[in-house]
Amino acid sequence: MVEDDLHAMRQNKGESLRDYVTMVKHQQFNECCNTIPKITDASIIRVFKSGVRDRNMIQELATKKITTAMKLFEIVERYARVNEAI
C-alpha cells in the first residue's frame, strides 16, 4: 500500500457525507494509513479534501486552518451531524 492508493478514495455520486466519512475514517482510510510508513497528517488532510464532493464541506474546510488529521475529522463529523439535522 502506498500513499497514492489513498487518492483512489473518493466520495461517490449520491453518497452522503456521513457515509463517506464513515468509510474513510473507520475503514479503508485507517487501514491504508496504518500500512503506509511515515504518512503525514498533511497527506491525510490533502487526500481527504481531494476526495470529498460535498461543495459546502469543501468550502467549510477551505475556511479552516487544519493541521492534524484529528482536527480534520472533528470538523467533518460536526459538519455531517449538522447537515443531517437540517
C-alpha positions in Angstrom: 0.0 0.0 0.0 1.3 3.4 -0.9 0.1 6.9 -0.4 -1.2 7.1 -4.0 -3.7 4.4 -3.1 -5.4 6.8 -0.8 -6.2 9.1 -3.7 -8.5 6.5 -5.1 -10.9 7.0 -2.2 -13.5 9.5 -3.4 -17.0 10.3 -2.3 -19.3 8.6 -4.7 -22.0 10.5 -6.5 -25.1 10.3 -4.3 -23.1 9.1 -1.3 -23.9 11.0 1.9 -21.1 12.9 3.6 -21.8 10.8 6.7 -21.3 7.5 4.7 -18.1 8.8 3.1 -16.7 10.0 6.4 -17.5 6.6 8.0 -15.9 4.7 5.1 -12.8 7.0 5.1 -12.2 7.3 8.8 -13.2 4.0 10.2 -12.5 1.5 7.4 -10.4 1.8 4.3 -8.6 5.1 5.1 -7.4 3.9 8.5 -6.2 0.6 7.0 -4.2 2.5 4.4 -2.8 5.0 6.8 -1.7 2.2 9.2 0.2 0.4 6.4 1.9 3.4 4.8 5.1 4.2 6.7 5.5 7.7 7.8 2.3 9.1 6.3 1.9 12.7 7.5 -1.2 14.5 8.7 -0.8 16.9 5.8 -1.0 14.0 3.4 -4.2 12.7 5.1 -5.8 16.1 5.0 -4.9 16.6 1.3 -6.2 13.2 0.3 -9.5 13.7 2.2 -10.0 17.2 0.7 -9.4 15.9 -2.8 -11.9 13.0 -2.3 -14.9 14.8 -0.9 -17.6 16.1 -3.3 -19.9 18.0 -1.0 -19.4 21.6 -2.1 -20.4 23.1 1.3 -18.0 20.7 3.0 -15.2 21.8 0.6 -15.9 25.5 1.4 -16.0 24.7 5.2 -12.6 23.0 5.0 -11.2 25.9 3.0 -12.0 28.4 5.7 -10.3 26.4 8.5 -6.6 26.1 9.3 -6.4 22.3 9.7 -3.0 20.9 10.8 -3.9 17.5 12.1 -6.0 14.6 10.9 -7.7 14.5 14.2 -8.9 18.2 13.8 -10.0 17.4 10.2 -12.2 14.6 11.3 -13.6 16.6 14.2 -14.7 19.4 11.8 -16.0 16.9 9.2 -18.0 14.9 11.8 -19.5 18.1 13.3 -20.5 19.3 9.8 -22.0 16.0 8.9 -24.1 15.9 12.1 -25.4 19.4 11.5 -26.0 18.7 7.8 -28.1 15.6 8.7 -30.2 17.5 11.2 -31.3 20.0 8.6 
